[in-house]
Amino acid sequence: MSEASDASKPSRLQALTLLRAPALRTGALGLLYHLSMERAHRPLFRAAPPGGPGAAAALPALLLAAGDLRAAPELAALAVNLSLDDALAAARAPRARMRPALPS
């Protein structure tokens, strides 16, 4: 694991904890969004911390709860960034329930 990944992992786990606190959710989403910008950090979103879902698993509920995504741009951007990771996208659509939009 690279130094960047090692340094990001504690922040990711702390950010997941902060997602549970509504008053801190915006800052946590900003942190997760910035981590998700780097392709090398996206695999960190696959694992779940002890006692809770990972960021990728928690994302659909957050998207549905947000309603108007114009009020939560970090959440929308995080969803887009995580959809660029093949393994995370496959986990959201298991057993090929969704056909790819573009031919490979």
N, C-alpha and C positions, 0 to 999 in steps of 0.2 A: 504494500500500500504506500502511496506517495505521501510526502510531508503535508501537501495540501489536503489530502483526504483525511489524514490523521487529525489535522487542525480543525477540519470542518465537522467531524463526527460529534464532538461534544456540543457544538453550537446547534446542530440539527436536532439532537435529542432534547436540548433545552427548549428549542423553538417548538417542538411537538408538545411539550408540557405547557408552554405558553398559549398554544392554540385553544386549550381548554378554558382559559380565562378570557371572557369576552372583552374586558378592558385592555388586554394586552395582545389581542388577536391580530390587529393591524401591523404592529411591529414584528410579530412572529412571522406573519405572512411575507412581510418585506424581506426578512432574513432568509426565509426559505426560497423566495423568488430569486434572490441574488445568488444563492448557492446553486439553484437549478439552472442558472444561465450557462454554467460550465458543464460540458458534456461529461467530463471526468467525475463530476459530483453527482450526477443523476442516479447512478446505482445505489447511492446512500439512501435514497428515498424508498428503495424496495424493502429494506428490513424494518421491522417494527421494534420499538423499544419495549422493555419489559412492562407489562401492565397496560398496554394500549396499542391502537393501530398505528401503522406507519403513516407518513404524510400522504402517500399515494392512496392508501386505503381510506383515509379520512376525507380526502378531497371531494368525492361525490356528495357527501352529506353537507359539507361546507358550501359547495356550489348551489345546492338546492335551497339551503337556508338563507343564502345571500339575497336571493330574489333578483334585484337589479344589480348586475355586475358593474355598472358604471360607478357605483358607490364603493366597489371593492376591486380596483384595477390590479392590485397585487395578486389577488386570488385568481382572477382570469388569466393573468400572465403566467402564474405558476402552473395552472392547468395546461396551458399551451406548451410550456417548456417540458413538462413531464410527459406530454403526449408524444414528444419527439424521441423518447427512449423506447426502443422496440419491446423490451421485456416488460416495462410498465404498461405500455399500450396493450400488449397481449394479456396481461393480468386483468385489465379492465374489460376485456372481451374474450373470456375463456372459451375454448372449444370452437373457435372460429364462428361465433354467433354473428359477428359483423363481417361482412365482406370488405376487403380493402377498397378504398375509394379510387385508388389509382392502380393500374396493372403494374406488376413488378417486372 
